[in-house]
Amino acid sequence: MASRAAARGPRHQQGTTEHEGFLRYAGFRWLKLSLVLSATALLTYLFIDIRPRPNGGSWYGYTLGTIGLLLILWLTMLGIRKRAMTSGRWSLKAWTSAHVYLGLSLIVIATLHTGFQLGWNVHTLAYALMMVVILSGIWGVSAYATIPSALSNNRQSMTEGQMLESIRAVDRQLHDAAQPLDAQLSRVVLGSLEQDPFGGGLWVRLTGHDRRCATQRAYRTVRKISADQSDGRDPAIKRVDELLDRKQAALGQMRRHLRLKALLELWLYIHVPVTFILIAALTAHVVSVFFYW
């Protein structure tokens, strides 16, 4: 029994490690290291005997500035690291965990580096850009922690292609069902068939709502006519009404899917470009410091 338990032990631990998220990696190892680094910087700032208080131009400021610069340059290497899928101490999961927590420690390190002396200059610009990068990264971590499960629940075991095909299938039925309608109503219904589920622009993608939705317009029109029929519903209109209801549900599912995908990816369109701008601002910051030293 003992030998079996011993044999299962490593496999069980390996399975647990494989399912461990990057935030909890190795028992929050990088969170602990980041807290130690931040606490050390803060305590040193509070108790160091420098008058006036340490700022970016003091030896302490230069030390924190160098640490912060090296951290930023190392953190930008995550994009390159993603190209190599390996396990072990510096697996992608370990690297990502370090990226998140060491990135957060920059809030303390860079703020103390400034000595709380901010102004309208390239130095403050670099600090502000760094904060934008960090905040967008927090947004990204939150997105990856919550959105994938929402995506899975919304898909209901369907792929994006299958969701699109369900809309197209209803469209084909609507095309046939609209033929018995009068010319004006038929044009309204058939107009909804030309609607692109992926269209509408960025705002529609992010909100999941399209005020100019042709399907919604056709649905409201058919519903109004149906409600005005006091002597019973026309079978043709009833059929179109049912199909438009189904299409709205399918469109809603697709739009939620596209919205969640957009929210999952949007932060990168801020995080990555601003990171490159930050590197340029840091270069100007360092050059100006040594030029006027």
Secondary structure as UniProt FT lines:
FT   HELIX           2..18
FT   HELIX           22..24
FT   HELIX           25..47
FT   TURN            56..57
FT   HELIX           59..75
FT   TURN            76..77
FT   HELIX           78..81
FT   TURN            82..83
FT   TURN            89..90
FT   HELIX           92..114
FT   TURN            115..116
FT   HELIX           122..155
FT   TURN            156..157
FT   HELIX           160..177
FT   TURN            178..180
FT   HELIX           183..191
FT   HELIX           192..194
FT   TURN            197..198
FT   HELIX           201..207
FT   TURN            211..212
FT   HELIX           214..228
FT   TURN            230..231
FT   HELIX           235..266
FT   HELIX           268..291
//
